[in-house]
Amino acid sequence: MISRSPWLYHFNSGGCNGCDIELIASIAPGFDLERLGCVLKGSPRHADILLVTGCVTKQAEKRLKRIYSQLAEKKIVIAIGSCALSGGAFRSSYNRAGPVDRIIPVDIYIPGCPPRPQAIIHGIKTALERL
Amino acid sequence: MECLLPIGPYHPVLSEPEYFKIRVEDGRVVEVDFRVGYNHRGIEKILEGRTGQGVVPIVERICGICNFAHTTCFCNAVERIAGVKLPERADWMRTLTAELERIQSHLLWLGLYADAMGFETLFMHIWKEREGVMRIFEEAFGNRVTKGLNTLGGVRWDIKNEGKIRGVAERIMRYSDELEKEFSSRLVKSRLEGVGVLERKDAKRLSLVGPVARASGIKFDIRRIMPYNAYRELRPEIYTEKDGDCLARVRVRIFEVRESCRLVLECLEGMPEGKLKTGLEFRDGETVGRVEAPRGENLHFVSIKEGRIARVRVRPPTFANFSAVPYMLLGERTADIPVVILSIDPCFSCMDRIAVYNERGERICRF
């Protein structure tokens, strides 16, 4: 049983849009992430879970830290996609500061390029059990 | 009263990082400045010095929405340098997938646009239909977004689910009529009509491409001007609007969804039998590949030296269209800013090509 209703904040740290669109697809009909009580919010101060996609470009690094500090307690971070996990196709890029767990602590890793919506929902559900 | 309105770089309206500095006077926009480059990942540099089939998956990661347009553009360019003629079936497979991708991309945008107007129900409806196309991709290619279909010298797989593709194309064709009705309702019109107008001469001067140019009355489509792949035989109809406002951009895209469905059905009819790929060796030379991506003309300059990629320059459609946004925004109400920015269907991950730093690691170039 899920006893909490956590809100999500999505941070695109310089991805290719693939994971971002799959994240929106998992909210749209067909997958309907909102049945777990999750809503995408426009401000990190309202959110319990931070979803990070992308390979964290150098411009995004400072801002990612700042957004993490604004996140409501008990800050749960989910890294989505190969880029966020390891750099993926952009591993050798000169403008990459990532992976995400080098910058902020990450709780859940969702691999895939991009991960399927089913995988994203599974990851968020696992995070819910930790809340 | 005058005030400065910063939007971004991380803002709920924009799904990607971008920064707009907008000066507002009495609720109207008087000056617009923007900075891009937050998404710069240095793909062009990563590609340099590489060779073999391994470059295609990297090109595919330029953009998550129109990845097939990017790989088609790149592969067409490299194949032209190598002097390889594709097997006919590969040409048709590329066209079929490109048109499916156009349907998917336009539905995605129409949904997000409905959401930006505050019409969330329509967003949900449109994305439900889009899911049909995504399921086709998953069945046919094993992945929903990055298809991995293109390879240098042909395509990697054959389609297996023809019946299903036909069913989805027919359903979306019917749905596009419904969509047209939704988007011509009184409420939507009051939000979009006459907003973000771009005249034909301005569109021409700023050299816009794709649906944005077509909404301003410019009949420009690479599929007709420089036919590639199976477009040499299929002739897509080009639809233009005269008004050049946000509603015209929506109408152009709805028409293109319908036209793409027709092309998909035609592709399934006319698909020739045969081989899927031929061998290809990297040969020295340089050329430009041009394809019509969902957002407009996509252009890759490819230069190969000593069997390795010496330079790839990617000029995605958003790069061409983005310079028009400040012109569209001038004089608009503050509440219409998101509607106008999103009307060009910006894809910043495609377009962020450069970032300039000083020796302290601070970004110094506005680009």
Interface residues (C-beta under 8 A of the other chain):
Chain A: F11 N12 S13 G14 G15 C16 N17 G18 C19 D20 I21 E22 I24 A25 A28 P29 G30 K41 G42 S43 G54 C55 T57 K58 Q59 A60 R63 I67 G88 A89 F90 S92 S93 Y94 N95 R96 C113 P114 R116
Chain B: P9 Y10 H11 P12 S15 E16 P17 G37 Y38 N39 H40 R41 G42 I43 K45 I46 P57 I58 R61 I62 C63 G64 I65 N67 L108 G111 L112 F123 M124 W127 K128 R130 E131 M134 E138 R144 V145 T146 C347 S349 A355 Y357 G361 R363
